[in-house]
């Protein structure tokens, strides 16, 4: 149906431009043809040239000689074919009394008897040009006890195009329509294809592919080419700004780790040396500082991991690994964490298969999603793993409150927390799902979230068992 929308004038600039150009071109073509035909249809009598006189006399003499050899009784059509076979003219015989026409013109020309009436009123042979054909005559020939007017017929210079135009108008009209359609289509496609390239590039850029550029469109020398060059400049600037931000974030994270490590060491030393002499409030404050320091360290580690995943480098530690090797430690840790919160985790895998993956990276993605499900579930978490169409598919469900439909696509954005369900105390800093999405993307996979009809969230992960490296 998307292809058909291209031909909807209300929605398609391509079809509107194409239709107007085609109609305009067709109107110009047909108007020109009609005007030429009107001018060409007027009879134009002119005196014969010396060569035309010679041709007429020569063919008249040859034809009469052939008739005389047959004692005046001949089949005129065959005789005309015989005589004109050695000449470059067609031949027409007209009986002046009955206006009967005998000719050997092969093409499907409908000869009008009225065209030759005016010749009877002329005192000498003339040349008549009408509808792309030159008639020369008449001269008199006697056959079968009847006097005939002889005319020589020759197409006027103009070639096959003129012949087709006059003798096969339906073919000519079909040619004009087809030619104008093709010409206008090529013109409009050349005009609008760069716009389609820009549209595709902008969509790719919106999905996060900041290195996209338009090639052919920017090479044009017109306004569309300028638009393409402006788009390339814009994408370069956006890519540069985003890369600078990523580098800044990574650099800051690296720089924070050293003072944070010293802070944690200082807190540990303080707790060990003065634990007996500290008041309860002071001890509680130090423990709180230590907890916050650990959270900051975890956040920095996540930021650095996200920064590494966000670059264009391929997976570093790709290897063949079994599903059991990946899932056994993850499920064991998840069940322990769920039990601490009085929640139950169910795990089901159809079969133990092998896949190509970075075990640490893939485990991190699954663990982030699973911990998120444990955190927001009410009582139960369910994990199913199956093989579907040469893909390994994880379905991680919880029985929590779910997420607003309008927010489902945003939960995989870095530092995003749904305001109605997450805050710093309950949902971390919003990096876990972003890391999971990038990690799955590195494995050429997909990750999607949806609300279950009975309540709760379903996160579906799909990666190919074997994928192009």
ABEGO torsion letter per residue (X at the ends): XAAAAAABAAABAAAAAAAAAAAAAAAAAAAAAAAAAAAAABBBBBBBBAAAAAAAAAAAAAAAAAAAAAGGBBBAAAAAAAAAAABABBBBBBBAAAGBBBBABABBBBBBAAAAAAAAABABBBBBBBGGBBBBOBBBBBBGGBBBBBBBBBBBBGEAAAAAAAABAAAAAAAAAAAAAAAAAAAAAAAAAAAAAAAAAAAAAAAGBAABBBAAAAABABAAAAAAAAAAAAAAAAAAAAAAAAAAAAAAAAAAAAAAAAAAAAAAAAAAAAAAABBAAAAAAAAAAAAAAAAAAAAAAAAAAAAAAABABBBABBBBBBAAAAAAAAAAAAAAAAAAAGBBBBBBBABBBBBBBBAAAAAAAAAAAAAAAAAABAABBBBBBBBBGGBBBBBBBBABAEBBAAAAAAAABBGBBBAAABBAAAAEAGAAAAAAAAAAAAAGBBBBBBBBAAEEBBBBBBBBABBBX
